[in-house]
Amino acid sequence: MSSEEIYTISLRELEKAKIIYDRASDSLHIIIDEGEADKALLLENNIVVRIKGSRIIEIEIQDIGKMVQE
């Protein structure tokens, strides 16, 4: 049995996603679904994925200005 966890994004929900740039924290938020996340995962390159159940509800890219400049 694999310990790998699988999370999904609904394409219908992705069509309605809100994209917000927060200048104060230099972060880009892709909000797929409102609500409280059950957990958050920090991925490489300062990307945070917030999860509710088995669904991804938000993707946050931190320090996006630095990433764009590189």
KAJOGI-V571179 format. One record per residue. RES is the residue in one small letter. PHI is phi in whole degrees, 0 to 359 (none if undefined). PSI is psi in radians with two decimals (none if undefined). Layout:
RES PHI PSI
RES PHI PSI
//
This chain:
m none 2.32
s 277 2.52
s 267 0.10
e 292 2.37
e 255 2.46
i 241 2.28
y 237 2.62
t 238 2.78
i 234 2.21
s 283 2.21
l 296 -0.59
r 297 -0.75
e 291 -0.62
l 296 -0.58
e 299 -0.49
k 259 0.16
a 297 2.57
k 260 2.39
i 244 2.12
i 232 2.27
y 258 2.19
d 257 1.81
r 296 -0.66
a 299 -0.70
s 257 -0.01
d 52 0.88
s 230 2.56
l 252 2.21
h 248 2.20
i 251 1.80
i 263 1.95
i 269 -0.63
d 210 2.40
e 287 2.79
g 128 2.98
e 276 2.25
a 284 2.56
d 282 -0.59
k 201 2.87
a 230 2.44
l 244 2.30
l 265 2.04
l 261 -3.10
e 298 2.79
n 60 0.57
n 57 0.75
i 255 2.20
v 250 2.28
v 245 2.16
r 259 2.37
i 233 2.43
k 232 2.02
g 68 -2.07
s 247 0.24
r 250 2.46
i 279 2.16
i 250 -0.28
e 203 2.51
i 237 2.22
e 240 2.21
i 251 1.93
q 273 2.66
d 54 0.76
i 295 -0.55
g 300 -0.70
k 293 -0.67
m 293 -0.68
v 291 -0.62
q 290 -0.47
e 284 none
//
